[in-house]
Amino acid sequence: MKVKKVMTKAVVSCKRDETLKTAADLMQMKSCGALPVVDDKDRPVGMITDRDICLAAAKFGGTLSDLKVEQAMSRKTAVCDRSDDIETALKKMKKRRIRRLPVIGKEDKLAGIISIADFFNIKKMDKKLTKKIFAAMSSISRAGPIVLREIEE
């Protein structure tokens, strides 16, 4: 099965020069927890999550209207093509331990997004795919290493 059959096509995105308030407002309006960040040609260049926004607000202070998406977004964004097999997308998500993956189409433009939840909407799923999905979820959800460091005052 191809990614284009499972992905969410109506995806909302933002640009890196927009404010964190704009990104947060979009997330609230569309009831989502993450947005792909795109360049001027609508190609994915990063991702921003509601958690990224909270951490940036704590780190930089000020208001969300004063902070830019670029200050909080992740830049090493994995993507998949809409013509990829869903197993390929699942492997990337598992390897990177991410719950959402931007999907590109023609000219590498954002075409949609695929999330772990999308896999559970597959009508005809065999046991092999079910096992792969649960293995990926287990890997993604596993707690990472604890890093202890002094907090600067």
Backbone as a chain_set.jsonl record, in Angstrom:
{"seq": "MKVKKVMTKAVVSCKRDETLKTAADLMQMKSCGALPVVDDKDRPVGMITDRDICLAAAKFGGTLSDLKVEQAMSRKTAVCDRSDDIETALKKMKKRRIRRLPVIGKEDKLAGIISIADFFNIKKMDKKLTKKIFAAMSSISRAGPIVLREIEE", "coords": {"N": [[0.839, -1.176, 0.0], [0.463, 2.263, -0.724], [1.787, 5.399, 0.496], [0.242, 7.627, -0.228], [-2.361, 6.697, -0.1], [-2.974, 6.577, 2.555], [-2.146, 8.851, 3.92], [-2.752, 12.124, 5.401], [-4.205, 14.524, 3.545], [-5.062, 17.169, 3.631], [-3.207, 19.209, 4.864], [-1.871, 21.551, 7.164], [0.507, 24.139, 7.155], [3.407, 26.093, 8.139], [5.605, 28.961, 7.9], [9.117, 29.591, 8.391], [9.665, 32.195, 9.222], [7.427, 33.099, 10.466], [5.516, 33.91, 13.443], [5.659, 32.302, 16.685], [3.22, 32.466, 17.911], [1.451, 32.576, 15.743], [1.857, 29.991, 14.703], [0.999, 28.457, 16.913], [-1.672, 29.287, 17.051], [-2.613, 28.27, 14.6], [-2.322, 25.525, 15.108], [-4.179, 25.234, 17.19], [-6.563, 25.995, 15.895], [-6.774, 24.024, 13.896], [-6.721, 21.766, 15.366], [-4.375, 20.205, 15.904], [-1.098, 18.91, 16.762], [1.309, 19.47, 15.632], [3.194, 21.042, 13.019], [4.277, 21.055, 9.655], [7.109, 22.871, 8.558], [7.611, 25.067, 5.959], [9.428, 26.173, 3.016], [9.67, 29.038, 0.753], [8.911, 27.842, -1.598], [7.177, 25.925, -0.899], [8.313, 23.597, 0.118], [9.158, 21.134, 2.507], [11.054, 22.105, 5.327], [11.419, 21.724, 7.94], [9.992, 20.886, 11.173], [7.517, 21.796, 13.548], [6.378, 21.521, 16.849], [3.758, 21.521, 19.362], [5.006, 21.171, 21.766], [7.615, 22.053, 21.18], [7.093, 24.777, 20.948], [6.336, 25.471, 23.57], [8.739, 24.902, 24.959], [10.496, 26.717, 23.724], [9.355, 29.133, 24.491], [9.818, 29.027, 27.245], [12.612, 28.975, 27.262], [13.482, 31.313, 25.852], [11.89, 33.361, 26.808], [9.721, 36.275, 26.919], [6.98, 37.019, 24.656], [4.884, 34.829, 22.681], [4.403, 36.095, 20.343], [6.679, 37.507, 19.908], [8.611, 35.708, 19.231], [10.1, 33.627, 16.725], [9.178, 30.993, 14.453], [11.4, 29.713, 13.432], [13.179, 29.738, 15.572], [12.384, 27.678, 17.177], [11.815, 25.363, 15.756], [12.411, 21.988, 14.539], [15.122, 21.051, 12.53], [16.229, 18.942, 11.117], [14.562, 17.283, 9.29], [12.869, 14.399, 8.456], [11.409, 13.082, 5.511], [8.875, 11.594, 3.432], [7.989, 10.197, 0.261], [4.967, 10.561, -1.576], [4.521, 8.376, -3.145], [5.868, 6.324, -1.939], [6.034, 3.111, -0.28], [3.971, 2.253, 2.521], [5.368, 0.926, 4.466], [7.955, 1.88, 4.194], [7.693, 4.537, 5.063], [6.96, 4.014, 7.7], [9.289, 2.766, 8.66], [11.091, 4.939, 8.579], [9.903, 6.617, 10.465], [10.122, 5.053, 12.742], [12.928, 4.754, 12.959], [13.768, 7.421, 13.359], [12.286, 8.011, 15.523], [9.809, 9.427, 15.512], [6.489, 10.747, 15.4], [5.088, 11.832, 13.342], [5.253, 12.465, 9.845], [6.25, 14.468, 7.236], [4.915, 14.493, 3.924], [5.997, 14.41, 0.627], [5.457, 15.537, -2.751], [5.234, 16.206, -6.188], [8.004, 18.058, -7.418], [9.158, 18.105, -4.926], [7.399, 19.309, -3.156], [5.282, 19.989, -0.337], [2.88, 17.592, 0.229], [1.244, 16.351, 1.973], [0.739, 14.777, 5.173], [1.801, 12.124, 7.225], [0.814, 10.236, 9.967], [1.231, 8.335, 12.991], [-1.329, 7.72, 13.84], [-2.727, 7.619, 11.428], [-2.11, 5.125, 10.381], [-3.727, 3.443, 11.783], [-6.145, 3.722, 10.626], [-6.292, 2.178, 8.441], [-8.094, -0.001, 6.505], [-7.923, -2.743, 5.607], [-5.753, -4.627, 7.066], [-2.956, -6.639, 7.321], [-1.514, -9.23, 9.448], [1.265, -9.022, 9.52], [1.829, -6.327, 8.867], [0.488, -5.105, 10.974], [2.054, -5.945, 13.152], [4.443, -4.591, 12.509], [3.629, -1.926, 12.76], [2.986, -1.777, 15.507], [5.498, -2.377, 16.568], [6.95, -0.176, 15.696], [5.562, 1.87, 17.048], [6.14, 1.174, 19.678], [8.909, 1.569, 19.74], [9.07, 4.311, 19.13], [7.714, 5.428, 21.29], [9.204, 4.728, 23.472], [11.045, 5.757, 26.286], [13.664, 8.112, 26.11], [17.262, 8.419, 26.7], [18.244, 9.629, 29.909], [19.537, 12.745, 30.515], [21.654, 14.367, 32.56], [22.24, 17.609, 33.641], [23.659, 20.683, 34.743], [21.6, 23.385, 35.633], [21.663, 26.575, 34.372], [21.756, 29.578, 36.215]], "CA": [[0.0, 0.0, 0.0], [1.24, 3.497, -0.871], [1.578, 6.468, 1.47], [-0.834, 8.523, -0.689], [-3.65, 6.111, 0.264], [-3.145, 6.632, 4.005], [-1.759, 10.156, 4.455], [-3.701, 13.225, 5.506], [-3.885, 15.428, 2.433], [-5.366, 18.55, 4.024], [-2.227, 19.535, 5.9], [-1.598, 22.966, 7.383], [1.938, 24.357, 7.385], [3.789, 27.467, 8.441], [6.935, 29.352, 7.402], [10.049, 29.783, 9.501], [9.689, 33.589, 9.686], [6.181, 33.403, 11.172], [5.677, 33.899, 14.9], [5.189, 31.114, 17.391], [1.791, 32.668, 18.151], [0.763, 32.157, 14.523], [1.919, 28.527, 14.656], [0.13, 27.94, 17.973], [-3.053, 29.549, 16.63], [-2.935, 27.292, 13.553], [-2.491, 24.225, 15.761], [-5.439, 25.246, 17.921], [-7.657, 26.056, 14.93], [-6.861, 22.761, 13.156], [-6.696, 20.684, 16.346], [-3.212, 19.343, 15.671], [0.006, 19.195, 17.663], [2.553, 19.689, 14.891], [3.067, 21.616, 11.678], [5.477, 21.124, 8.821], [7.586, 24.212, 8.236], [7.946, 25.033, 4.535], [10.1, 27.34, 2.444], [8.837, 29.816, -0.167], [8.447, 26.974, -2.688], [6.307, 24.935, -0.244], [9.072, 22.374, 0.395], [9.398, 21.004, 3.946], [12.402, 22.4, 5.826], [11.439, 21.448, 9.367], [8.723, 20.607, 11.851], [7.365, 22.441, 14.854], [5.336, 20.892, 17.651], [3.296, 22.317, 20.494], [6.062, 21.055, 22.779], [8.69, 22.967, 20.766], [6.653, 26.142, 21.255], [6.426, 25.635, 25.025], [10.146, 24.936, 25.362], [11.084, 27.98, 23.244], [8.832, 30.195, 25.355], [10.54, 28.934, 28.518], [14.034, 29.269, 27.049], [13.758, 32.666, 25.376], [11.062, 34.356, 27.475], [8.948, 37.117, 26.018], [5.693, 36.485, 24.237], [4.945, 34.017, 21.466], [4.389, 37.035, 19.211], [8.045, 38.019, 19.734], [9.497, 34.612, 18.845], [9.862, 33.101, 15.382], [9.142, 29.538, 14.282], [12.779, 29.275, 13.198], [13.855, 29.588, 16.857], [11.897, 26.506, 17.907], [11.558, 24.204, 14.885], [13.463, 21.008, 14.282], [15.58, 21.264, 11.159], [16.588, 17.671, 10.478], [13.258, 16.68, 9.065], [12.736, 13.289, 7.518], [10.197, 13.143, 4.696], [8.689, 10.459, 2.54], [7.297, 10.55, -0.967], [3.597, 10.021, -1.596], [4.529, 7.087, -3.857], [6.556, 5.31, -1.123], [5.223, 2.129, 0.442], [3.777, 2.682, 3.902], [6.421, 0.325, 5.286], [9.099, 2.801, 4.114], [7.383, 5.642, 5.97], [6.99, 3.471, 9.054], [10.702, 2.575, 9.022], [11.677, 6.257, 8.857], [9.342, 7.094, 11.723], [10.715, 4.235, 13.808], [14.355, 5.082, 13.067], [13.92, 8.784, 13.884], [11.437, 8.115, 16.716], [8.873, 10.527, 15.296], [5.094, 10.328, 15.245], [4.532, 12.448, 12.13], [6.23, 12.543, 8.76], [5.75, 15.198, 6.07], [4.894, 13.741, 2.669], [6.245, 15.293, -0.509], [4.98, 15.106, -4.062], [5.953, 16.795, -7.313], [8.962, 19.127, -7.114], [9.441, 18.017, -3.49], [6.481, 20.167, -2.414], [4.475, 19.34, 0.686], [1.656, 17.006, -0.328], [0.436, 15.836, 3.069], [1.476, 14.33, 6.356], [1.362, 10.811, 7.7], [1.068, 10.094, 11.396], [0.973, 6.994, 13.522], [-2.788, 7.533, 13.871], [-3.196, 7.274, 10.081], [-1.943, 3.686, 10.163], [-4.84, 2.727, 12.408], [-7.335, 3.909, 9.789], [-6.207, 1.252, 7.315], [-9.219, -0.95, 6.603], [-7.478, -4.132, 5.465], [-4.383, -4.7, 7.545], [-2.559, -8.008, 7.644], [-0.81, -9.384, 10.725], [2.65, -8.562, 9.36], [1.812, -4.87, 8.973], [0.085, -4.784, 12.348], [3.248, -6.119, 13.997], [5.377, -3.5, 12.197], [3.088, -0.692, 13.337], [3.151, -1.815, 16.958], [6.941, -2.303, 16.853], [7.332, 1.229, 15.507], [4.993, 2.634, 18.163], [6.899, 0.843, 20.872], [10.198, 2.236, 19.612], [8.847, 5.756, 19.18], [7.213, 5.815, 22.609], [10.161, 4.372, 24.524], [11.736, 6.912, 26.857], [15.065, 8.286, 25.709], [18.195, 8.453, 27.825], [18.169, 10.798, 30.787], [20.786, 13.502, 30.499], [21.702, 15.272, 33.697], [23.128, 18.75, 33.465], [23.353, 21.78, 35.661], [20.789, 24.463, 35.068], [22.28, 27.896, 34.588], [20.876, 30.523, 36.897]], "C": [[0.89, 1.247, 0.0], [0.836, 4.542, 0.171], [0.388, 7.343, 1.064], [-2.222, 8.003, -0.338], [-3.993, 6.321, 1.743], [-2.957, 8.036, 4.567], [-2.946, 11.112, 4.579], [-3.302, 14.247, 4.454], [-4.08, 16.898, 2.804], [-4.461, 18.952, 5.184], [-2.014, 21.046, 5.952], [-0.109, 23.091, 7.669], [2.176, 25.81, 7.773], [5.179, 27.721, 7.865], [7.825, 29.69, 8.589], [10.082, 31.215, 10.031], [8.376, 34.018, 10.353], [6.418, 33.325, 12.676], [5.184, 32.581, 15.491], [3.7, 31.244, 17.722], [0.991, 32.226, 16.932], [0.721, 30.639, 14.431], [0.981, 27.917, 15.701], [-1.344, 28.14, 17.617], [-3.502, 28.56, 15.557], [-3.178, 25.912, 14.158], [-3.816, 24.153, 16.502], [-6.618, 25.188, 16.953], [-7.868, 24.717, 14.218], [-6.804, 21.543, 14.056], [-5.579, 19.673, 16.054], [-2.074, 19.775, 16.577], [1.325, 19.446, 16.969], [2.237, 20.259, 13.512], [4.372, 21.436, 10.915], [5.829, 22.595, 8.593], [8.088, 24.143, 6.799], [8.681, 26.302, 4.112], [9.152, 28.052, 1.476], [8.306, 28.999, -1.344], [7.594, 25.82, -2.158], [6.991, 23.578, -0.054], [9.342, 22.301, 1.895], [10.864, 21.255, 4.311], [12.52, 22.128, 7.319], [10.059, 21.08, 9.866], [8.71, 21.417, 13.132], [6.186, 21.799, 15.568], [4.89, 21.848, 18.752], [4.332, 22.28, 21.625], [7.235, 21.982, 22.453], [8.354, 24.411, 21.138], [6.779, 26.419, 22.749], [7.875, 25.751, 25.492], [10.831, 26.219, 24.914], [10.617, 29.144, 24.106], [9.567, 30.206, 26.694], [11.993, 29.355, 28.358], [14.286, 30.74, 26.748], [12.966, 33.747, 26.104], [10.297, 35.192, 26.456], [7.614, 36.482, 25.683], [5.87, 35.66, 22.97], [4.934, 34.901, 20.218], [5.777, 37.599, 18.921], [9.0, 36.971, 19.184], [9.103, 34.047, 17.486], [9.89, 31.573, 15.387], [10.56, 28.997, 14.144], [13.536, 29.04, 14.504], [13.486, 28.287, 17.567], [11.807, 25.24, 17.063], [12.727, 23.229, 14.854], [13.84, 21.13, 12.808], [15.911, 19.975, 10.42], [15.32, 16.855, 10.265], [13.332, 15.559, 8.049], [11.439, 13.497, 6.756], [10.058, 11.824, 3.954], [7.929, 10.959, 1.322], [5.92, 9.903, -0.955], [3.52, 8.676, -2.304], [5.284, 5.986, -3.106], [5.549, 4.308, -0.561], [5.081, 2.594, 1.889], [4.824, 2.077, 4.839], [7.67, 1.211, 5.305], [8.888, 3.965, 5.072], [7.483, 5.186, 7.421], [8.43, 3.264, 9.536], [11.366, 3.902, 9.368], [11.186, 6.798, 10.194], [9.961, 6.352, 12.903], [12.171, 4.627, 14.034], [14.573, 6.437, 13.726], [13.12, 9.02, 15.165], [10.524, 9.334, 16.636], [7.476, 9.988, 15.018], [4.45, 10.842, 13.963], [5.631, 12.636, 11.099], [5.631, 13.33, 7.596], [5.883, 14.341, 4.81], [5.072, 14.742, 1.537], [5.694, 14.672, -1.791], [5.855, 15.705, -5.145], [6.8, 17.973, -6.857], [9.282, 19.227, -5.624], [8.56, 18.929, -2.641], [5.668, 19.342, -1.422], [3.157, 18.871, 0.083], [0.72, 16.501, 0.763], [1.306, 15.512, 4.259], [0.928, 12.96, 6.733], [1.752, 10.708, 9.169], [0.77, 8.665, 11.814], [-0.533, 6.721, 13.517], [-3.332, 7.121, 12.504], [-3.091, 5.774, 9.805], [-3.108, 2.886, 10.743], [-6.159, 2.914, 11.657], [-7.328, 3.001, 8.563], [-7.26, 0.165, 7.501], [-8.764, -2.412, 6.573], [-5.996, -4.214, 5.827], [-4.045, -6.138, 7.895], [-1.749, -8.033, 8.942], [0.617, -8.85, 10.665], [2.734, -7.036, 9.522], [1.429, -4.429, 10.379], [1.275, -4.886, 13.292], [4.253, -4.994, 13.77], [4.914, -2.181, 12.815], [3.296, -0.673, 14.848], [4.624, -1.787, 17.364], [7.421, -0.859, 16.724], [6.815, 2.077, 16.665], [5.757, 2.4, 19.453], [8.243, 1.569, 20.876], [10.068, 3.752, 19.77], [8.508, 6.206, 20.589], [8.185, 5.528, 23.749], [10.888, 5.63, 25.001], [13.184, 6.932, 26.4], [15.961, 8.312, 26.928], [18.032, 9.74, 28.635], [19.537, 11.456, 30.796], [20.732, 14.5, 31.65], [22.68, 16.389, 33.398], [22.711, 19.829, 34.451], [22.533, 22.834, 34.934], [21.463, 25.773, 35.413], [21.276, 28.815, 35.259], [21.152, 31.915, 36.444]], "O": [[1.937, 1.275, 0.646], [-0.296, 4.562, 0.655], [-0.393, 7.756, 1.922], [-3.171, 8.785, -0.28], [-5.158, 6.25, 2.132], [-3.552, 8.374, 5.59], [-3.988, 10.93, 3.95], [-2.188, 14.77, 4.475], [-3.34, 17.764, 2.338], [-4.896, 19.023, 6.333], [-1.982, 21.723, 4.924], [0.47, 22.244, 8.349], [1.267, 26.639, 7.737], [5.845, 26.796, 7.398], [7.335, 30.034, 9.664], [10.485, 31.434, 11.173], [8.233, 35.172, 10.759], [7.405, 32.742, 13.126], [4.402, 31.854, 14.878], [2.996, 30.238, 17.803], [-0.041, 31.569, 17.075], [-0.319, 30.06, 14.119], [0.254, 26.968, 15.405], [-2.167, 27.257, 17.857], [-4.629, 28.067, 15.592], [-4.117, 25.214, 13.775], [-4.503, 23.133, 16.453], [-7.561, 24.425, 17.162], [-9.005, 24.319, 13.966], [-6.834, 20.41, 13.574], [-5.809, 18.467, 15.971], [-2.085, 20.888, 17.103], [2.351, 19.618, 17.626], [1.184, 20.004, 12.928], [5.451, 21.642, 11.47], [4.949, 23.444, 8.455], [8.889, 23.274, 6.456], [8.576, 27.35, 4.749], [7.973, 27.708, 1.389], [7.36, 29.415, -2.012], [7.322, 24.858, -2.876], [6.332, 22.538, -0.064], [9.718, 23.306, 2.498], [11.781, 20.705, 3.701], [13.595, 22.282, 7.899], [9.098, 20.976, 9.103], [9.754, 21.689, 13.725], [5.134, 21.563, 14.973], [5.551, 22.846, 19.037], [4.501, 23.26, 22.35], [7.786, 22.624, 23.347], [9.217, 25.168, 21.584], [7.269, 27.474, 23.15], [8.198, 26.6, 26.323], [11.663, 26.758, 25.643], [11.399, 30.042, 24.417], [9.899, 31.271, 27.215], [12.544, 30.024, 29.232], [15.194, 31.347, 27.316], [13.321, 34.923, 26.034], [10.238, 34.849, 25.275], [7.173, 35.536, 26.336], [6.879, 35.778, 22.274], [5.407, 34.489, 19.159], [6.03, 38.107, 17.828], [10.088, 37.311, 18.719], [7.922, 33.995, 17.141], [10.546, 30.951, 16.223], [10.877, 27.937, 14.684], [14.45, 28.216, 14.538], [14.204, 27.847, 18.464], [11.73, 24.143, 17.616], [13.874, 23.596, 15.109], [12.974, 21.291, 11.947], [15.868, 19.948, 9.19], [15.053, 15.878, 10.966], [13.798, 15.747, 6.925], [10.475, 14.033, 7.303], [11.003, 11.041, 3.864], [7.303, 12.018, 1.357], [5.736, 8.825, -0.389], [2.574, 7.916, -2.096], [5.341, 4.847, -3.569], [4.37, 4.619, -0.39], [5.973, 3.256, 2.42], [5.131, 2.651, 5.884], [8.364, 1.282, 6.32], [9.799, 4.337, 5.811], [8.029, 5.896, 8.266], [8.748, 3.554, 10.689], [12.119, 3.987, 10.338], [11.96, 7.368, 10.963], [10.282, 6.951, 13.929], [12.598, 4.81, 15.174], [15.465, 6.585, 14.561], [13.241, 10.061, 15.811], [10.469, 10.157, 17.55], [7.317, 8.9, 14.466], [3.4, 10.354, 13.547], [6.78, 12.927, 11.432], [4.62, 12.918, 7.026], [6.832, 13.572, 4.656], [4.402, 15.773, 1.483], [5.497, 13.461, -1.892], [7.08, 15.709, -5.029], [6.379, 18.778, -6.027], [9.633, 20.296, -5.125], [8.936, 19.285, -1.524], [5.404, 18.16, -1.639], [2.413, 19.659, -0.501], [-0.458, 16.252, 0.51], [2.464, 15.924, 4.337], [-0.262, 12.685, 6.575], [2.87, 11.047, 9.558], [0.143, 7.897, 11.084], [-0.958, 5.605, 13.218], [-4.295, 6.357, 12.427], [-3.908, 5.222, 9.068], [-3.435, 1.8, 10.263], [-7.173, 2.322, 12.026], [-8.246, 3.047, 7.744], [-7.303, -0.503, 8.535], [-9.171, -3.214, 7.412], [-5.117, -3.917, 5.018], [-4.754, -6.781, 8.669], [-1.354, -6.989, 9.463], [1.12, -8.293, 11.641], [3.605, -6.526, 10.227], [1.997, -3.473, 10.908], [1.48, -4.013, 14.135], [4.85, -4.494, 14.724], [5.725, -1.414, 13.333], [3.733, 0.335, 15.404], [4.96, -1.225, 18.406], [8.204, -0.381, 17.546], [7.546, 2.908, 17.202], [5.99, 3.33, 20.225], [8.658, 2.117, 21.897], [10.865, 4.386, 20.461], [8.968, 7.257, 21.033], [8.009, 6.027, 24.861], [11.294, 6.464, 24.192], [13.84, 5.893, 26.317], [15.483, 8.236, 28.06], [17.72, 10.798, 28.089], [20.555, 10.812, 31.049], [19.861, 15.369, 31.693], [23.804, 16.149, 32.958], [21.573, 19.874, 34.921], [22.763, 23.124, 33.76], [21.788, 26.05, 36.568], [20.095, 28.827, 34.912], [20.507, 32.855, 36.909]]}, "num_chains": 1, "name": "protein.A"}
